[in-house]
Amino acid sequence: MRVAYVTTYDPENVLNWSGTGAFIYKCLKEQGFEVEPLGPLPPYGHIRRHWLRAKHLWYNRVWRRHLGGFSAERDHGVARLLANAVMEKLTARHYDLIFSPGTIPVAFVDSDLPIVTWADATFHSRVRSYPEYAHVTRDYYRDGESLERIALERASLCIYSSDWAAKSAIEDYGIERAKVKVVPFGANVDDNVSEDDVRTAISRRGSDKVRLLFVGVDFVRKGGPKVFEVLAGLLQIGVPAELHILGCTPDVPVSLRGHTHVRGFVSKRKPDGRQLIADAYMSSHWLILLPSAECYGVVFAEANRYGVPCVATQVGGIPTIIKDDRNGRLFPVNAPSMEIANYIANIFRDRDRYISLATASYGEYRARLNWRVAGERLADCIQTATLRLEGVAGL
């Protein structure tokens, strides 16, 4: 089956969307699909009309305080221009399927080919969850909702990485359950670390000090300030602890500077960067992120890949990844930091219990949080949907 893989960005660049688009592209090929990328599509800067630029400046610089911000990404004119670029590329050769890890570039694609999307959220679920959408304009919200509805209704199969996102497609947009599926994303890791390597790393994590790891660019949204509180709580109850931060450079409270190590942004495009990230995981007892909003969180699957259990908040798509006492623990957003600190301390003090949880975390990665399993489930969904469409066409 020849697949047209539609992205606005370069699908082979791991810096786009934390590498998820690149790993989806790779997993499609590994399932035997003949995949041809149609991206990157013309960037917004080249296809925006002058009035869009003016509107963007007006809302964001003049009227943002009163009317909210504006972005052109959900504008119907932009979406149509993207669709035109896609349809022009589709004429170059024969395809059997259009596939996109997003809805915007395929919403207005006028084709008889089946369209499959695989996303981590709907527009509605994202706007409802993320604080930056609290002040968008009514125009942006209206256009975003209608564009999402058009794309989902036009698609033959709508796949989501979590139950949370799939539920939104069904309940918020009325999409029929038969064409909505859940396939979790895998870990965006490509290395030669073996199961023996992981088991050895787990056994080498010492009992003298608990090592916490935070990985993320948006320190505030991902709960960094509360992570500092958890670190302080561990120290307060007499548990030696340190926190390692990758991806950002936050201001560290003076009292915690001797217990915090900040690495900043680390590029996955460079071998030494990938090795640094792998080493950070392998030597850590816990990955801890406490987001106020999160569509999915591939980083949790990545932690499990190295046998690292996770502590996180029960928001968005995270519950599809983390199962209590199987590969970590979820807490309500408003859970006291001391409650989280006590949980970590109790597991850490019980060596056998920690090793069991870390080993089970790797087991969750092997069973359901890797791209091989995701690709197999994706292929099954596409095959089932294709057969269903052929049956409908034959009636």
Sequence and secondary structure as in RCSB ss.txt:
>XXXX:A:sequence
MRVAYVTTYDPENVLNWSGTGAFIYKCLKEQGFEVEPLGPLPPYGHIRRHWLRAKHLWYNRVWRRHLGGFSAERD
HGVARLLANAVMEKLTARHYDLIFSPGTIPVAFVDSDLPIVTWADATFHSRVRSYPEYAHVTRDYYRDGESLERI
ALERASLCIYSSDWAAKSAIEDYGIERAKVKVVPFGANVDDNVSEDDVRTAISRRGSDKVRLLFVGVDFVRKGGP
KVFEVLAGLLQIGVPAELHILGCTPDVPVSLRGHTHVRGFVSKRKPDGRQLIADAYMSSHWLILLPSAECYGVVF
AEANRYGVPCVATQVGGIPTIIKDDRNGRLFPVNAPSMEIANYIANIFRDRDRYISLATASYGEYRARLNWRVAG
ERLADCIQTATLRLEGVAGL
>XXXX:A:secstr
 EEEE  SS TT TTGGGGHHHHHHHHHHHTT EEEE      HHHH  HHHHHHHHIIIIISHHHH B  GGG 
HHHHHHHHHHHHHHHTTS  SEEEESSSGGGTT   SS EEEEES  HHHHHHH GGGTTB HHHHHHHHHHHHH
HHHH SEEEESSHHHHHHHHHHH   GGGEEE            HHHHHHHHHHS SSSEEEEEE S TTTTTHH
HHHHHHHHHHHTT  EEEEEES      GGGGGGEEEEE   TTSHHHHHHHHHHHHT SEEE   S  S  HHH
HHHHHTT  EEEES TTHHHH  BTTTEEEE TT  HHHHHHHHHHHHH HHHHHHHHHHHHHHHHHHSSHHHHH
HHHHHHHHHHHHHHHHHHH 
